[in-house]
């Protein structure tokens, strides 16, 4: 019985904290969820953090003269 009371209190606390954390995003008309994709996040672009596909393209461009990335026909 004590376990069920403790479990219920824990669930209630988690629900309340989730609601309080989401109030700004849920009720503010100008608020947006932060962009989590690497290619679309402005802060990550400022720090020059790229997605693996873009990073591969940059590496291939920088290594244009070497034969490491040359595809065999």
C-alpha positions as CSV (number, residue, x, y, z in Angstrom):
1,X,0.0,0.0,0.0
2,X,2.9,2.4,0.8
3,X,4.3,1.7,-2.6
4,X,1.1,2.8,-4.4
5,X,1.0,6.0,-2.4
6,X,4.6,6.8,-3.2
7,X,4.1,5.9,-6.8
8,X,1.1,8.2,-7.1
9,X,2.9,11.1,-5.5
10,X,5.8,10.6,-7.9
11,X,3.5,10.6,-10.9
12,X,1.8,13.7,-9.7
13,X,5.1,15.5,-9.2
14,X,6.3,14.5,-12.6
15,X,3.1,15.7,-14.3
16,X,3.2,19.0,-12.5
17,X,6.8,19.6,-13.4
18,X,6.1,18.7,-17.0
19,X,3.2,21.2,-17.2
20,X,5.3,24.0,-15.6
21,X,8.2,23.3,-18.0
22,X,5.8,23.5,-21.0
23,X,3.7,26.5,-20.0
24,X,5.9,29.0,-21.9
25,X,5.8,27.0,-25.1
26,X,2.2,25.9,-24.8
27,X,0.6,29.2,-23.9
28,X,2.8,31.8,-25.5
29,X,1.8,32.6,-29.1
30,X,5.4,33.6,-30.2
31,X,7.2,30.7,-28.5
32,X,8.4,27.8,-30.6
33,X,10.0,24.5,-29.8
34,X,13.7,24.7,-30.2
35,X,15.0,23.3,-33.5
36,X,16.8,20.1,-32.7
37,X,18.0,19.2,-36.2
38,X,21.7,20.1,-36.7
39,X,21.3,21.6,-40.1
40,X,18.4,23.9,-39.1
41,X,19.8,25.1,-35.7
42,X,21.3,28.6,-35.9
43,X,23.4,28.1,-32.8
44,X,25.0,24.9,-34.1
45,X,25.7,26.7,-37.4
46,X,27.5,29.5,-35.5
47,X,29.7,26.9,-33.8
48,X,30.3,25.2,-37.2
49,X,28.7,21.9,-36.2
50,X,27.3,20.2,-39.2
51,X,25.3,17.1,-39.9
52,X,27.3,14.0,-41.1
53,X,26.1,14.4,-44.7
54,X,27.2,18.1,-44.9
55,X,30.5,17.3,-43.1
56,X,31.2,14.5,-45.7
57,X,30.5,16.9,-48.6
58,X,32.9,19.5,-47.0
59,X,35.6,16.9,-46.6
60,X,35.2,15.7,-50.2
61,X,35.4,19.3,-51.4
62,X,38.6,20.0,-49.4
63,X,40.1,16.8,-50.6
64,X,39.5,17.4,-54.3
65,X,43.1,16.7,-55.4
66,X,43.7,13.6,-53.4
67,X,42.6,10.1,-54.5
68,X,41.1,9.1,-51.2
69,X,37.6,10.0,-52.1
70,X,37.8,9.2,-55.8
71,X,35.1,6.7,-56.8
72,X,36.2,3.8,-58.9
73,X,34.4,3.3,-62.2
